[in-house]
Amino acid sequence: MLRRLSHSFMVSVAAVAVALTFASCSSDSDNPYFGDFSYDMVTYLGAGDNGGSVFSFQSLDDSPLITLNAPATTLNGVNAGQRLLLNYVVNDSVSSTLKTVSVNGYAKAITDSLRIASHQRLLTLAMDSIQLKSIWRSGNYINLNCFVKYTGEVRVVSLVVDESTRNNSVVDCYFVHDMKGATTYFWRRCYCSFYIGSLWKSSSCRTLRVHLNDLSYPSIKYYDFNKE
């Protein structure tokens, strides 16, 4: 379901996702070498039947859904549905889609669903610059790894559909980023993950086009995600 963009919708990037370091799940003295670890953008599903934590993810595009069980990891203050960039080691491959893992650390991503606004409203929304490192689709999510200017203040971060293109074969979305005119200090890493399932499953949508204001590749104004 697409949600109408609200005037009051604001995400505190400073509090949620602008962090250079991962939250650690073990001390350096206990685990000085992580071994062959992986990074994936995952959904935290909550506690497992026997405690610990359970995550799921699709690595890229329409790859299989993988479930990760982390029996020794408890995530305090993280709600089910939160998207995380997870650093983990596979201890046991129960099957091709079920793994038992140890979690080294994680970073919270700004987690939201697509918003929708009229074309006229979109013209009034800010698209403050970012430094894009990567953007990719994993199943029903569009994910961004980028740098934004740190302000210490609340800002608006959302992925907004142009309502006039909603039923077109190419649907235009805009990465809205509004620092509200706050004083900026330095660049910090930011992860975002937006649920696009309701639109992506629409039979009319063949391409999701994401527009953004990127300083890393200024000549590229948008990225297309195409259905096969």
C-alpha positions as YAML, in Angstrom:
chain: A
units: angstrom
residues:
- id: 1
  name: MET
  ca: [0.00, 0.00, 0.00]
- id: 2
  name: LEU
  ca: [1.31, 3.45, -0.96]
- id: 3
  name: ARG
  ca: [1.02, 6.11, 1.69]
- id: 4
  name: ARG
  ca: [0.16, 9.72, 0.97]
- id: 5
  name: LEU
  ca: [3.08, 11.98, 1.80]
- id: 6
  name: SER
  ca: [2.28, 13.78, 5.04]
- id: 7
  name: HIS
  ca: [3.47, 17.28, 5.89]
- id: 8
  name: SER
  ca: [4.42, 15.91, 9.29]
- id: 9
  name: PHE
  ca: [6.41, 12.91, 8.02]
- id: 10
  name: MET
  ca: [9.97, 13.38, 9.18]
- id: 11
  name: VAL
  ca: [12.77, 10.96, 9.95]
- id: 12
  name: SER
  ca: [15.47, 11.86, 12.42]
- id: 13
  name: VAL
  ca: [18.50, 10.70, 10.48]
- id: 14
  name: ALA
  ca: [20.80, 11.68, 13.33]
- id: 15
  name: ALA
  ca: [18.99, 9.33, 15.68]
- id: 16
  name: VAL
  ca: [18.17, 6.52, 13.27]
- id: 17
  name: ALA
  ca: [20.73, 5.80, 10.63]
- id: 18
  name: VAL
  ca: [23.63, 8.18, 10.19]
- id: 19
  name: ALA
  ca: [26.35, 6.18, 11.81]
- id: 20
  name: LEU
  ca: [29.87, 5.41, 10.75]
- id: 21
  name: THR
  ca: [30.22, 2.46, 13.12]
- id: 22
  name: PHE
  ca: [28.22, -0.72, 13.52]
- id: 23
  name: ALA
  ca: [26.55, -1.69, 16.76]
- id: 24
  name: SER
  ca: [28.75, -4.52, 17.98]
- id: 25
  name: CYS
  ca: [27.34, -7.83, 19.15]
- id: 26
  name: SER
  ca: [30.61, -9.06, 20.64]
- id: 27
  name: SER
  ca: [33.66, -7.45, 22.17]
- id: 28
  name: ASP
  ca: [36.95, -7.27, 20.31]
- id: 29
  name: SER
  ca: [38.61, -9.31, 23.05]
- id: 30
  name: ASP
  ca: [36.05, -12.09, 22.71]
- id: 31
  name: ASN
  ca: [36.19, -12.17, 18.93]
- id: 32
  name: PRO
  ca: [39.36, -10.58, 17.57]
- id: 33
  name: TYR
  ca: [38.91, -12.05, 14.08]
- id: 34
  name: PHE
  ca: [35.53, -12.44, 12.43]
- id: 35
  name: GLY
  ca: [36.71, -14.79, 9.68]
- id: 36
  name: ASP
  ca: [34.82, -15.03, 6.39]
- id: 37
  name: PHE
  ca: [31.94, -12.69, 7.10]
- id: 38
  name: SER
  ca: [29.11, -11.34, 4.94]
- id: 39
  name: TYR
  ca: [27.18, -8.09, 4.73]
- id: 40
  name: ASP
  ca: [23.52, -8.11, 3.67]
- id: 41
  name: MET
  ca: [20.56, -5.76, 4.00]
- id: 42
  name: VAL
  ca: [18.11, -7.82, 6.03]
- id: 43
  name: THR
  ca: [14.73, -7.55, 7.73]
- id: 44
  name: TYR
  ca: [14.71, -8.22, 11.46]
- id: 45
  name: LEU
  ca: [11.82, -10.64, 12.10]
- id: 46
  name: GLY
  ca: [12.11, -10.71, 15.89]
- id: 47
  name: ALA
  ca: [13.08, -13.35, 18.42]
- id: 48
  name: GLY
  ca: [13.27, -17.00, 17.41]
- id: 49
  name: ASP
  ca: [11.26, -19.79, 19.02]
- id: 50
  name: ASN
  ca: [14.18, -20.59, 21.31]
- id: 51
  name: GLY
  ca: [15.41, -17.03, 21.74]
- id: 52
  name: GLY
  ca: [18.08, -15.28, 19.73]
- id: 53
  name: SER
  ca: [17.14, -13.37, 16.57]
- id: 54
  name: VAL
  ca: [15.78, -14.21, 13.13]
- id: 55
  name: PHE
  ca: [16.41, -12.26, 9.92]
- id: 56
  name: SER
  ca: [15.39, -12.65, 6.29]
- id: 57
  name: PHE
  ca: [16.65, -11.15, 3.05]
- id: 58
  name: GLN
  ca: [16.93, -11.45, -0.69]
- id: 59
  name: SER
  ca: [20.45, -10.62, -1.76]
- id: 60
  name: LEU
  ca: [19.75, -9.00, -5.13]
- id: 61
  name: ASP
  ca: [16.76, -8.56, -7.40]
- id: 62
  name: ASP
  ca: [14.64, -11.75, -7.25]
- id: 63
  name: SER
  ca: [17.16, -14.08, -5.66]
- id: 64
  name: PRO
  ca: [15.77, -16.67, -3.19]
- id: 65
  name: LEU
  ca: [14.54, -15.55, 0.23]
- id: 66
  name: ILE
  ca: [17.12, -16.52, 2.85]
- id: 67
  name: THR
  ca: [16.38, -16.95, 6.56]
- id: 68
  name: LEU
  ca: [19.14, -16.41, 9.11]
- id: 69
  name: ASN
  ca: [18.86, -17.76, 12.66]
- id: 70
  name: ALA
  ca: [21.20, -16.13, 15.18]
- id: 71
  name: PRO
  ca: [20.61, -18.08, 18.43]
- id: 72
  name: ALA
  ca: [23.23, -16.18, 20.42]
- id: 73
  name: THR
  ca: [22.13, -12.67, 19.42]
- id: 74
  name: THR
  ca: [19.45, -10.53, 21.08]
- id: 75
  name: LEU
  ca: [18.73, -7.12, 19.60]
- id: 76
  name: ASN
  ca: [17.43, -4.79, 22.29]
- id: 77
  name: GLY
  ca: [15.55, -1.74, 21.08]
- id: 78
  name: VAL
  ca: [15.10, -3.04, 17.54]
- id: 79
  name: ASN
  ca: [11.54, -3.62, 16.35]
- id: 80
  name: ALA
  ca: [10.39, -6.37, 14.02]
- id: 81
  name: GLY
  ca: [10.33, -5.06, 10.45]
- id: 82
  name: GLN
  ca: [13.41, -2.89, 10.91]
- id: 83
  name: ARG
  ca: [15.87, -3.12, 8.04]
- id: 84
  name: LEU
  ca: [19.51, -3.60, 9.01]
- id: 85
  name: LEU
  ca: [22.83, -3.90, 7.26]
- id: 86
  name: LEU
  ca: [23.99, -7.07, 8.98]
- id: 87
  name: ASN
  ca: [27.56, -8.28, 9.43]
- id: 88
  name: TYR
  ca: [27.49, -12.03, 10.09]
- id: 89
  name: VAL
  ca: [29.31, -15.35, 9.77]
- id: 90
  name: VAL
  ca: [27.54, -18.51, 8.60]
- id: 91
  name: ASN
  ca: [28.06, -21.33, 11.11]
- id: 92
  name: ASP
  ca: [25.79, -23.92, 9.52]
- id: 93
  name: SER
  ca: [23.92, -24.12, 6.21]
- id: 94
  name: VAL
  ca: [20.82, -26.07, 7.20]
- id: 95
  name: SER
  ca: [19.60, -25.72, 3.60]
- id: 96
  name: SER
  ca: [20.13, -23.40, 0.66]
- id: 97
  name: THR
  ca: [17.65, -20.94, 2.19]
- id: 98
  name: LEU
  ca: [18.18, -21.47, 5.94]
- id: 99
  name: LYS
  ca: [21.41, -20.60, 7.76]
- id: 100
  name: THR
  ca: [22.55, -20.54, 11.36]
- id: 101
  name: VAL
  ca: [24.79, -17.52, 11.89]
- id: 102
  name: SER
  ca: [26.80, -15.50, 14.38]
- id: 103
  name: VAL
  ca: [26.23, -11.75, 14.22]
- id: 104
  name: ASN
  ca: [29.26, -9.48, 14.46]
- id: 105
  name: GLY
  ca: [27.36, -6.21, 14.24]
- id: 106
  name: TYR
  ca: [24.69, -4.25, 12.43]
- id: 107
  name: ALA
  ca: [23.70, -0.76, 11.30]
- id: 108
  name: LYS
  ca: [20.08, 0.41, 11.28]
- id: 109
  name: ALA
  ca: [18.71, 1.62, 7.97]
- id: 110
  name: ILE
  ca: [16.04, 4.26, 7.55]
- id: 111
  name: THR
  ca: [13.07, 1.95, 6.95]
- id: 112
  name: ASP
  ca: [9.88, 3.10, 5.24]
- id: 113
  name: SER
  ca: [7.33, 2.32, 2.53]
- id: 114
  name: LEU
  ca: [6.88, 4.29, -0.67]
- id: 115
  name: ARG
  ca: [5.07, 7.60, -0.29]
- id: 116
  name: ILE
  ca: [2.91, 9.14, -3.01]
- id: 117
  name: ALA
  ca: [2.36, 12.78, -3.92]
- id: 118
  name: SER
  ca: [0.95, 14.80, -6.79]
- id: 119
  name: HIS
  ca: [3.34, 16.10, -9.41]
- id: 120
  name: GLN
  ca: [2.65, 19.64, -8.21]
- id: 121
  name: ARG
  ca: [3.52, 18.72, -4.63]
- id: 122
  name: LEU
  ca: [6.72, 17.01, -5.73]
- id: 123
  name: LEU
  ca: [7.90, 20.24, -7.33]
- id: 124
  name: THR
  ca: [7.90, 21.84, -3.86]
- id: 125
  name: LEU
  ca: [9.90, 19.09, -2.13]
- id: 126
  name: ALA
  ca: [13.62, 19.39, -1.48]
- id: 127
  name: MET
  ca: [16.14, 16.96, -2.91]
- id: 128
  name: ASP
  ca: [19.26, 17.93, -0.98]
- id: 129
  name: SER
  ca: [22.42, 16.32, -2.30]
- id: 130
  name: ILE
  ca: [23.86, 12.98, -1.24]
- id: 131
  name: GLN
  ca: [26.98, 11.02, -2.15]
- id: 132
  name: LEU
  ca: [25.72, 7.72, -3.50]
- id: 133
  name: LYS
  ca: [27.82, 4.61, -3.01]
- id: 134
  name: SER
  ca: [25.30, 2.01, -4.20]
- id: 135
  name: ILE
  ca: [21.62, 1.56, -4.94]
- id: 136
  name: TRP
  ca: [20.02, -1.82, -5.52]
- id: 137
  name: ARG
  ca: [16.76, -3.76, -5.42]
- id: 138
  name: SER
  ca: [16.48, -6.80, -3.18]
- id: 139
  name: GLY
  ca: [13.06, -8.38, -3.57]
- id: 140
  name: ASN
  ca: [10.45, -5.83, -2.51]
- id: 141
  name: TYR
  ca: [12.95, -3.23, -1.33]
- id: 142
  name: ILE
  ca: [15.01, -0.45, -2.87]
- id: 143
  name: ASN
  ca: [18.17, 0.06, -0.80]
- id: 144
  name: LEU
  ca: [20.65, 2.92, -0.70]
- id: 145
  name: ASN
  ca: [24.14, 3.14, 0.72]
- id: 146
  name: CYS
  ca: [25.17, 6.78, 0.70]
- id: 147
  name: PHE
  ca: [26.72, 9.66, 2.59]
- id: 148
  name: VAL
  ca: [24.72, 12.68, 3.79]
- id: 149
  name: LYS
  ca: [25.75, 15.85, 5.55]
- id: 150
  name: TYR
  ca: [25.38, 15.55, 9.32]
- id: 151
  name: THR
  ca: [23.31, 18.26, 11.02]
- id: 152
  name: GLY
  ca: [22.22, 16.80, 14.36]
- id: 153
  name: GLU
  ca: [18.68, 17.94, 13.51]
- id: 154
  name: VAL
  ca: [15.54, 16.25, 12.21]
- id: 155
  name: ARG
  ca: [15.30, 15.97, 8.42]
- id: 156
  name: VAL
  ca: [12.90, 14.52, 5.85]
- id: 157
  name: VAL
  ca: [13.97, 11.32, 4.11]
- id: 158
  name: SER
  ca: [11.51, 9.44, 1.88]
- id: 159
  name: LEU
  ca: [11.03, 7.80, -1.50]
- id: 160
  name: VAL
  ca: [8.05, 9.45, -3.17]
- id: 161
  name: VAL
  ca: [6.06, 8.29, -6.22]
- id: 162
  name: ASP
  ca: [4.85, 10.86, -8.72]
- id: 163
  name: GLU
  ca: [1.12, 10.14, -8.66]
- id: 164
  name: SER
  ca: [0.73, 11.14, -12.31]
- id: 165
  name: THR
  ca: [2.98, 8.20, -13.32]
- id: 166
  name: ARG
  ca: [1.58, 5.64, -10.89]
- id: 167
  name: ASN
  ca: [-0.22, 3.60, -13.57]
- id: 168
  name: ASN
  ca: [2.41, 4.05, -16.29]
- id: 169
  name: SER
  ca: [4.82, 1.37, -17.41]
- id: 170
  name: VAL
  ca: [7.64, 3.60, -16.12]
- id: 171
  name: VAL
  ca: [6.85, 4.89, -12.62]
- id: 172
  name: ASP
  ca: [8.86, 7.88, -11.43]
- id: 173
  name: CYS
  ca: [10.03, 7.97, -7.81]
- id: 174
  name: TYR
  ca: [12.06, 10.71, -6.15]
- id: 175
  name: PHE
  ca: [14.49, 10.42, -3.26]
- id: 176
  name: VAL
  ca: [13.30, 13.34, -1.14]
- id: 177
  name: HIS
  ca: [15.97, 14.59, 1.25]
- id: 178
  name: ASP
  ca: [15.31, 17.83, 3.10]
- id: 179
  name: MET
  ca: [17.77, 19.01, 5.74]
- id: 180
  name: LYS
  ca: [15.36, 21.83, 6.61]
- id: 181
  name: GLY
  ca: [18.09, 24.45, 6.15]
- id: 182
  name: ALA
  ca: [20.03, 23.21, 9.18]
- id: 183
  name: THR
  ca: [23.74, 23.91, 9.54]
- id: 184
  name: THR
  ca: [25.79, 21.07, 8.05]
- id: 185
  name: TYR
  ca: [29.08, 19.75, 9.42]
- id: 186
  name: PHE
  ca: [30.57, 16.66, 7.79]
- id: 187
  name: TRP
  ca: [29.60, 13.69, 5.66]
- id: 188
  name: ARG
  ca: [28.36, 10.56, 7.42]
- id: 189
  name: ARG
  ca: [27.22, 7.24, 6.06]
- id: 190
  name: CYS
  ca: [23.48, 6.60, 5.78]
- id: 191
  name: TYR
  ca: [21.59, 3.44, 4.86]
- id: 192
  name: CYS
  ca: [18.00, 3.51, 3.57]
- id: 193
  name: SER
  ca: [15.60, 0.73, 2.66]
- id: 194
  name: PHE
  ca: [12.17, 1.40, 1.15]
- id: 195
  name: TYR
  ca: [9.41, -1.19, 0.73]
- id: 196
  name: ILE
  ca: [8.10, -1.06, -2.88]
- id: 197
  name: GLY
  ca: [6.09, -4.30, -2.93]
- id: 198
  name: SER
  ca: [2.61, -2.89, -3.57]
- id: 199
  name: LEU
  ca: [3.81, -0.92, -6.61]
- id: 200
  name: TRP
  ca: [6.29, -3.50, -7.88]
- id: 201
  name: LYS
  ca: [3.58, -6.17, -7.97]
- id: 202
  name: SER
  ca: [1.31, -3.97, -10.10]
- id: 203
  name: SER
  ca: [0.88, -5.39, -13.61]
- id: 204
  name: SER
  ca: [1.19, -1.93, -15.18]
- id: 205
  name: CYS
  ca: [4.60, -1.20, -13.64]
- id: 206
  name: ARG
  ca: [7.46, -2.46, -15.77]
- id: 207
  name: THR
  ca: [10.16, -0.04, -14.61]
- id: 208
  name: LEU
  ca: [10.69, 1.78, -11.33]
- id: 209
  name: ARG
  ca: [12.75, 4.91, -11.98]
- id: 210
  name: VAL
  ca: [14.46, 6.46, -8.95]
- id: 211
  name: HIS
  ca: [15.52, 10.10, -9.30]
- id: 212
  name: LEU
  ca: [18.08, 11.54, -6.89]
- id: 213
  name: ASN
  ca: [20.50, 14.43, -6.44]
- id: 214
  name: ASP
  ca: [23.87, 12.73, -6.31]
- id: 215
  name: LEU
  ca: [27.28, 14.40, -6.12]
- id: 216
  name: SER
  ca: [29.22, 11.17, -6.73]
- id: 217
  name: TYR
  ca: [27.82, 10.68, -10.24]
- id: 218
  name: PRO
  ca: [26.23, 14.04, -11.09]
- id: 219
  name: SER
  ca: [25.63, 13.15, -14.73]
- id: 220
  name: ILE
  ca: [23.34, 10.27, -13.72]
- id: 221
  name: LYS
  ca: [19.96, 11.72, -12.77]
- id: 222
  name: TYR
  ca: [18.06, 8.49, -12.20]
- id: 223
  name: TYR
  ca: [18.37, 4.70, -11.89]
- id: 224
  name: ASP
  ca: [15.97, 2.25, -13.56]
- id: 225
  name: PHE
  ca: [14.88, -1.03, -11.98]
- id: 226
  name: ASN
  ca: [13.27, -3.20, -14.64]
- id: 227
  name: LYS
  ca: [11.09, -6.26, -14.41]
- id: 228
  name: GLU
  ca: [12.42, -9.18, -16.42]
...
